[in-house]
């Protein structure tokens, strides 16, 4: 590509430009092609070329002078005057941009968030609540766009429940749903917790929290274990309250620009929200995520098998179900639900890998199948 551009450059702007003075149209087209190449790749491959013409000066040389002497310039003069070092930097940056663009082109089209919600295992009441919220926001926006009055309600939410019940997944889908209907401009989910908001010194927490808020503008700020913000440090300095105050101000000042979802265990979250009048007035919608049933947890396990190309016979799946039931019975207060199933799956395939590694030439079927012995780690059942 660079050789071709040099050739065009030499033809039209070489040592004997008078050869081409008669063809103004061709000259203009060449200039436009070089301008575009300059914008995309910088000047590293076009020695002596000073960048796109400055419309005010009408001259590429003048444009280069303006760039070098004024911050309003396009930077071409700076690149040339700095010599090869800046030219090399421009070339490197151009390659990085090209690689990033190529990666972006490879990304698969985004799926429909409503379909993703429907495909989630279980969570029937959660799906109902999310679609109800979405429908309400959609109609309120339509009323506003039509010049009608709207009901001023808070968009911020509290997700409560045990770990592994789908809170983060649903928050991500909700962000995309709100983008789809025009409530949010970007629809991204920014995940954080106390460590991402609270600093160790006076004055730093507000800055740290504000940075997260800025990242979440146009989308959703998801705060896991949000109740921990009410916990002061061992020295008695409550930097968490500074984070809460910063959040409350942003939620008021930018109420239509981003949404905060505070998540955590049910009882601590209820205590946290009701302990502060500002929090209580802004977080008035609670969505409780129930634990998965044993059958739903088995569906999640089997979904992992299918996703990663593993197989297991019915008797082995029966043993897996017993392990899940045992794990849940031993951790009634804080059972990790889908997260526990994921950990169990990873332990099982690790044991399977150790077994298969002892086979000199394993078949594809052997590498896929989970056996009863893979459920045991060093003579003990996984989860004991």
Secondary structure, DSSP 8 states (H G I E B T S, - for coil): -HHHHHHHHHHHHSTTGGGGTT-HHHHHHHHHHHHHHHHHH-STTSTT---S--TTT--HHHHHHHHHH-TTS-SHHHHHHHTHHHHHHHHHHHHHHHHHHHHHHHS-----HHHHHHHSSS-HHHHHHHHHHHHHHHHHHHHHHTT---------EEEEE-TTSSHHHHHHHHHHHHHHTTSSSS--EEEE-HHHH--SSTTHHHHHHHHHHHHHTTSEEEEETGGGGG---TTS--HHHHHHHHHHHHHHHTTTT-EEEEEE-HHHHHHHHHT-HHHHHH---EEEE----HHHHHHHHHHHHHHTT-EE-HHHHHHHHHHHHHHHHHTTTT--THHHHHHHHHHHHHHHHHHHTTSTT--HHHHHEE-GGGGEETTEETT-
